[in-house]
Amino acid sequence: MKKSARFFFTVIIIAVLLAGSAFAQVSVTATSGTTGPTTYTTLKGAFDKINNGTHQGAITISITGNTTETDPASLSASGGTVNYTSVTISPSGGAARTISGVLAGSLITLNGADNVTIDGLNTDGNSLTLSNTNAGGTASAIYFYNGASSNTVTKCSVLGSTTNTTYGVVYFSTGGNSSNTISYCNISAAGTNRPVNAIYASGTSGNDNSGNTISNNNIYDFLNPTTASYGINLSSYNTAWSITGNSFYETGSFVPTATAQYRVINIDNTGINYTVSNNYIGGSAANCGSTAWTKTNAYDNTFTAIYLNAGTATASSVQGNTISNFVWANSSTASWYGMYIYGGAANIGTSIGNTIGAASGTGNITFTGGASGANLYGIYIYTTGIVNCQKNTIASITAAASAAANATHFYGIYKVNSGITTISNNTIGSTTVSNSIQTSSTATGSAQRLMGICVGASATLTIDSNIVANLA
């Protein structure tokens, strides 16, 4: 009887140990402290042990199964008992892994943490999704805070649903979070709730978020139908970011339920020296591919693909971007802008020209105004800073109207306000394609404007060597 009881007790202990192992989805190894491997059920559990000094040195965190985070996983800065040189987080086991939660706070917070790499790998069957499905509060998937710098998030699916206007799926906050990189990720909504910002940054006076890089990501299905929303939204106290090689698109027809403003890349602060290059905005797949980015005419929604309001000390650079493959309809007179340069000094296409529409064909961008007086602008230059606008192509565009009596106006390059501006070597329309740019309404009730280059009298201008052809 005693042997049977002892055997039964031993079996229970083994079962408990096996069960604990089976539900340990996070494995940690380190070069000092407790070197491991040590297992945890959540990423927060692993971070907590790093924060209390259990794991030190170069730390590797393997995600071996799906985790459900019930509290934010926050990693502190190295220093004191928190003593690491680097932290690398990646999936293992040749399967898709998910770190998820429904958290009012951030799923993952880098609180002053440096040299952290979150790598989804996407090799040998491994992948990693970070998903916070909470639509309210201060919810984000990844939160950079308090000077988190030199970190990398790459090859992950990063999903969120926060409708808080000062947060984002990826959120850079106060304290000078600098030299971070978000690359080769899919960034989108978590579930059916759309975020207000896919990537949002707002820093601290005197301690800007500086030198961060957003590159080669697919950012899609991010506009919120009920309110103004953005793809990348750099608000106050940011400077010298690089936004390059990203694709922004909508996989299905976009149907707003309110009159709201939409901007894809929104730089609206006093920072300088931004680089916005080789991005693709439009279509229903990466690189402006597949069918058109389509928006219905149920509401009147101003759209801007690239909005720049920055400082003048060092010019920002806008090069090689493609804004293409749109069918956008409004209910009234809200405008559609390819680029809107509101403030600061800027070089637009000086090394690699930007394309708005397409060099060939017709109707690559079709904009339909819902009332007389709607405007489509290729490049709108409002700033009083020095602007060089060169080598850009604006073509294959149709400005239409929902009623034959209405006028929908087209301006290829529109310069208002004072300031030194050079407009040269741009192509507006096509020398070989008839009706490359057309205002298709008969406009029987109102005069309709169709202008290649339009400038205000107060500007100091150099306009030369441009081609304007086949506007109809």
N, C-alpha and C positions, 0 to 999 in steps of 0.2 A: 504494500500500500504506500509506504514511504517512497519507494523507487518510482512508482507511478506518479505520485504528486510532484517529485523532483523533476521527472521527465516532462510533465505537463507545464510546470513553471518555466523550464528551460525553453520549451517551444514558444511560450508566450513572449519571453524576452527576445528571442530571435525574430519573431514576427514583428514585434514593435520596432526593432532595429532596422529590419528590412523595409517596413512601412515608412520610417523616417527617412531612409535613404531614397526610397522611391519618390517622395515628395520634396526632395531637395533639388531645386532647379537651378541653383547658382553655386558655382564652384570657384573658390579663391585660392590662388597660389601667390606667394610673395618671396622675395629674396632675403628678407629679414623679418624679425618678429616671429609670429607664428607662420611658418612657411607653407603649411598645408600639404595637399589640398584640404580645404575646409569647406563644408557645404552649408547652404542657407536656403530657405524657402522663398525669399524675396531679394530683390536688389537692395532694398532698404536695409535688410539684415546685414548684407555684406558691407554697405557703406557705414553703418553704425559701428561695425568692428574696425574698419579702417580709421574712423573718426576717434575711437578710443585707444588707438595705438596697437591693437592686436596684430594687424598686418602692416608691414612697413617695406620700404625699398621700392623696387620695381614690382608692381602688382598686376596680375592677370586675373580677370573675372570672366569665366566661361558661363554662358547662358545655355544650360543643358536641357531646359524644358520651359514651358510657358509659365510666367509668373503673374499673379494678380496682386498689385500693390494696393494696400488699404490706407497707407499714409505716404506722403511724399518721400522719395529717396533723395536725401541731401548729402552731398559730399563736401566736406570743409576743406579749407586751404591747408597745405602742408605747413607744419611748424609746431614746435613743442612735442606733445605726445602724438600728434598727427604727423607722421614722418614717412612720406612716400616721395619717390622721385618721378614716378609716372604710374598711371592707371590705364589699362587697356581692357575694354569690354567688348566681347564678340560672341556670337553663337557658336555652338559646336554640336557634333553628333550627326551632321549631314541632314538637317531638317530645318523647317521654318520655325522660328521662335518668336514669341510675342511677350513684351513687357507692357502690361495694360493696367488701367485703373479708371475709376470714376471719381476723380479727385478735384475738390474745389481749389487746391493748390496745384503746384506743378508735379508732373509725374517724376521727372528727374531735375534736380537743382544742382548746379555747380556753384557753390557758395564760396567764391574766392579760389576755387580749385584751378590749378594749372596742370598742363601736360596730361590731360585726359583725352583718350581716343575711344570713341564709340564706333566700331567698325562692323557693319552688317555683312561684310565679306562677299556674299553672293557668289561663293565658289563651293564646289563639291556638295551642292544641295543646301548649304547654310544660308539663312537670311534672318533679318531681325526687323521687327515692327515695334515701334514705340507709340502707344495709343492712349490718349486721355479723352474719354467720351463725355466728360462734364462740360456742359455748355455755359455755365455761369461762373461766378466767383472769380478767382484769380487763376483759373485753370490754364495750364500750358502743357505741352509734351516735354519741352526742354527749356530750362530757365537759367540764363547766365546772369550772375549777380555778384556784386561786391568785389569787382576786379578779377573775375574769372578770365584767364588769358591763356593763349597758346594751346587751345583745345581744338579737337577735330571731331566732327560727326560726319560720317561718310557711309554711303551705300546702304542706308537704312530707309524704311518707310516711316515717316514721322507724321502722325495724325492727331488732329485736335479739333475742338468744336467751340472754343471760347468765344462768346459774343461780347465780352468786355472790350470796349474800344481801346483801352490802353494795355492790352495784352495780345499775345499771338500764339499760334501753334508753337513757334520758336520765338522766345522772348529774351531780348537783351535789355537789362535794366540798369540800375545806377551803379556807380563805383568804378567806372573805367574798365569795361570788359573789352579787351583788345587782342588783336592778332589771332582771332578764332576763325575757323573754317567750317562751313557747311557745304558739303560737296557730294555729288552723285546720289542725292537722296530723292525719294518721292515724297513730296509734302502736300498734304491734302486734308480734307475734312474727315473726322472720325464719325462714321455712321451717316445719318441723314442730316445732322445739324451742321450748317456751314459756319466757319469762323468769320470774324470781322477782319483779322489780319493773319495771313499765313506766316509772315515773319515781321515782327515789330521790334523797334529799338527806340528807347528814350533814356538818355543818360543823365549825368550830373554836371552842373555848371563848374567849369574848371577842371573837369576830369572826364573828358568825352569817351564814349565808346569809339575806338579808333583802329583803323587798319584791319577790319574784319573782312572776310572774303565769303561771298555766296556764289558758288560756281557749279555749273553743270548739273543742276537739279531740274527735275520735272515738278513744277508747281501748278496744280490743276484743281478744278472744281472748288475754288476758294472764295469766290464772290458770294456775299450773303444777300439773298433776295429782298430782305426787309430793311436794310440800312446801308449807308456808305461803307465800302470795304475795299481792301487792298491786298495785293500780292506781297510785295516788300514795302514796308512803311517805315522810313527812317525819320523819326520825329526829332525833337530837340536834343542837342548835345551829342551829336555824332559827327564824325569827320573821316575822310579818306578811306571810305569803303570801296571794295571792288565787287561789282555785280556783273558776272561774266558767264556766258555760255549756257544760261538757263533757258528752259522752255516753259512758257505760261500758256495754258489752254483750258478749254471747257469741253468735257467729253460728250455732253448732251446740250440740247437747247436750254438757254438760260432765260428764266422767266421771273423777272422781278415782281414783287408784290407791293412796291412803294416807289415814290420818286426819290431816288438816291444817286449820289455821285460815286463813280467807280474809277479807281486808278490802279494800274498794274504795278508799275515801279514808281513809288512816291518818295522823293527826297525833298523834305520840307523843313529845312533848318539852316543855320548859319555856317555849317561845316564847309570844308574846301576839299579840292583834289579828289573828287569822286571819279571812279572809272565805271562806266556802264557800257559794256561791249559784248558784241556777238550773241546777244540774247534773241530768242524767238518768241514773239507775242502774237497769238492767233491760232486758228484751227482747232481741231478736236483731238490732236495727238501732238507728240513732240515735234519740234522743228517746223511748226505751223502746218503740220501734216493733216491728212485725211480730209474730212468735211469741214465746212466753215464754222468758226465760232459764231453761233447764232443767238441773237437776243430779240425777243418779240417786242411788239410796239405797245404792250399793255400800259406801260408807264413811260415817263419822260426822264431819261437817265443820261447825264453827262458822262462821257467816257474819255479817259486819257491813258494812253499806253505808257508813256514815259513823262513824268512831271519832275522838273528840277527847279528848286528854289534854294540856292546855296550861296556861299560867300564869294568874294571877288579876289582874295589875296593870291590864290592859286587856282587856275581854271580847272573845271571839271571836264572830263573827256567822255564823249558819247560817240562810239565808233562801231560800225559793222553790225548794228542791230537790224533785225527784220521784223516788221509789223505787217502782218499779211493774213489773208484768208478770213475775212469777217463779213457777216451779214448782220447789220445792226439797224434796228428800227425803233424810233421813238414816237411817243404820242403827241408831242408838241415841238418846241423849238430848242431843246437842249442840244449842245454841240458835241461833236466827235473830234478828238485831237489825236494825231499820231504822236507828236511831241509838243510839250508846252514848257518853254524855258521862261519861268516866271522871274527868277532872280539869280544873280551871280554871274561869273565869267564862265564861258563854255566854249569848247572846241567840238563842233558837231560834224563828224565825217571828214575831218581834215587828213586823217591817215587812211581810214577805211570807211567808205561811204555807207550810210544807212539806207535801207530800202523800206519804203512805205507803199504797200501794194505789191506790184511785181513789174519787172522790166518788160515783160511780154504779156500779150492777151488783154482782155478787158474784164472789168467787173470783179477783180480779185478782192477788192473791198467795195461793198455796196452799203451805202448809208441812206436810210429813208427818213426824212423829216416828217413829222405829223402835222405841222402847221407852217404857214409861210414865215420865213426868217430863220430856219434852221441852218447851221453852218458846219461844214467839214473843213478842218485845217490839217494840212500835212505837217508843217512845222510852224508853230506859233511862238514868236520871240517877243517877249514883253520886257525882259530885264533891261536895266540901264548899264549893265556891265558889258565888258568887251566880249563879243561873240564872233567866232569864225564858223560859218556854215558853208561847207564845201563838199563836193563829190557825192551828194545824196541823190537817190533816185525816188521820185514820187510819180507813180504811174499805175495804170490798170485800176482806176477808181471810178465808181459811179455814184453821184450824188442825186438821189431820187426824192420824190415827194409822194405822199399818200393820196393826194388829190391833184388833179391836173392844174387847178388854179394856183396852187401853192408854189413858192420859190424856195429851193434849197440851194444855198450858196456854197461855192468851192473856192478855197485859197490854197495854193501849193505851199508857198512860204509867205508868212504874214509877219511883218515887223511893225510894231507900234512902240511909242515911247522914245525917249532920247537914248543915247548910247552909241558906241562905236561898233558897227556891224559890217562884216564882210560876207557877201553872198556871191559865191563864185563856183563855176564848174559843176553846178547841179543840173540834173535832168528832170524836167517836169513834163510828163507825157512821153510820147515815143515818136521817133522820126519815121518809124515803119508801120506802126499799128494805128489804123484809123480809130477815132473816138477812144483813144487810150484813157483820157479823162473826159467825162461827160456829165453835164447836168441834164438828166433825162426828162425832167418835168417840162411840159409846155408852158408852165407858169403864166397862164392867161390872166391871173388876177393880180400879179405883182412882178416887178422887175427882178430878174435873177442875175446874180453876179458869178462870173467864172474867171478867176484870175490866177495866173501862174505865180507871179511875185507881186506882192502888195506891200508898200512901205509908208510909214508916217513921215511927215515933213520935218519933224524935229530931230530925227536920227542922223548921225554922221555915217554915211554909207559908202561902201565900195561894192558895186554890182557889176560883175563881168564874167564873160565866158560861160554863161548858162545856156542850156537848151530848153526851150519851151515849145512844144509841138503837139499837134493833134488833140487840142482841147476843143470840145464841142458841146 
